[in-house]
């Protein structure tokens, strides 16, 4: 169980090359479960905030996290107040107008999810019972 900035930095320094898998945020999958596979390219940890950059320049930002567990080729973060996933529309040029996000915020005991996706209406069903983030 990892709870501090120092422990998180050590974990990502050692494990980042082996971490790959699908992304799930508060029970909401990005894509279909096990459909996409992301690999960490770089990471930044500052206190209870960290940012992971993945192989296709996707980013995952996590604020006020607590309890990071590692296992196999992935990890789980049990608690976070805010999680933001950004990616470029796959297959289009990596330009600002092709950058999209999905964000989950914990507010007043509930999770609010929002997105700037403009080609469909996301169906969010976040759960407080699910980990804030899981990759694997």
N, C-alpha and C positions, 0 to 999 in steps of 0.2 A: 504494500500500500504506500503510495507516494503522496505527500501532502505539502512539500515545500518547494520553493523555486530551485534550490540547489539539487534536490532529489529529481525534480522534473528535468532540469538541464542534463543531469547525468543519464537519466533514462533515455532521453531523445538522442543524446550524443552516441550512446552505445547501440540503441535499438532502431533508430530511424531507417537505416538501410534495409532492415528486415520487415518493417511494418508495411503492410499492404492489405487492401480489402475494400469493402463497401462501407458507406457512411450512413449512420442512423443518428438522428438528433431528437431526443425526447420521444422516441418511438416513430418518428417520421423518417422514412427512407428517402434518400436522394436517388431517384431511379428505382428500379425493382431490386429487392434484396438479392445480393450477390451478383448483380448484373454488371456493375461498374467496379473497377479495381484501381485504387489510388495508391501512389507511392510518395512518400515524403521526400522532398527535394531539399528543404531547409526549414529551420525552426528558430523561433525567438521566444524567450521566456523572460517576463518581467514581473516578479511578484506573483500575484494571482491572475495574471493575464498571459496568454500565449497565443502565438500565431504560427500556424504550420502552412508551408507552401508545398504544393504537390506537383507531380510530373507534368501536368498540362497547365500550369500556372493558376490552378485553383487555390483558394486560400480558405483556411478555417481559423476563425478567431474565437477565443473563449475567454470570458471575463468571470472573475470571482469564482473560480473553479475550486473543487475540493475532492479529494479521494480519487487519485488516478491509479487504476489497476492494470497491470500488464498481463498478457497471456498469449502464448503462441505467436502469431504474426500480427497481432493488433493490440488495442488498448481500450479501456472503458474509463470514462470520467463520470462519476456518480452524480455530482452536483455542479451546477453553473447557473449564474444569473442571466447570462446572455451568450448566445452562440450565433455566429454569422458565417455562412458558407457563400463564397463568391466563385464564379466560374465564367469563362467565355463560352458563348454559344458554340457548341462543338461543330466544327466544320466551317465556321465563318472566320474571317480575319480577327486577330486579337486587337480589336479597337474598343475604345470606351463605350460606344453605343451597343456593342455586343457583350458587355459585361453585365451579369445578372447576379442576384443574391436571394438567399432565403435566410431570414433571421427569426430566431426564437428568443423571447424575453420573458423572464419570470417576473410577474407583477401581481401583487396582492393575492398570492397563493394560487395563481393560475398562469398558464403559459400562453402568451400571445405570439402568433406566428404571422409573418408578412413576407411579401416578395415583390420584386419589380418585374417578374416574368410577364411577357405580353403576348405569348402565343397559346396559352391555355390558362385555366383557373386552377391553381393548386388546391388540392383537397387535404388540408392539414387536420391531423387528429393527434396532437401532442398529448403525452401522458406524463404526469408527475411520478408515476410508478416506474417509468422507463429511465435508463441512464441518460444523463444530459447528452453524452456523445459516446458512440461506439464505432470503432473501425476494426474490421477484421473479417 
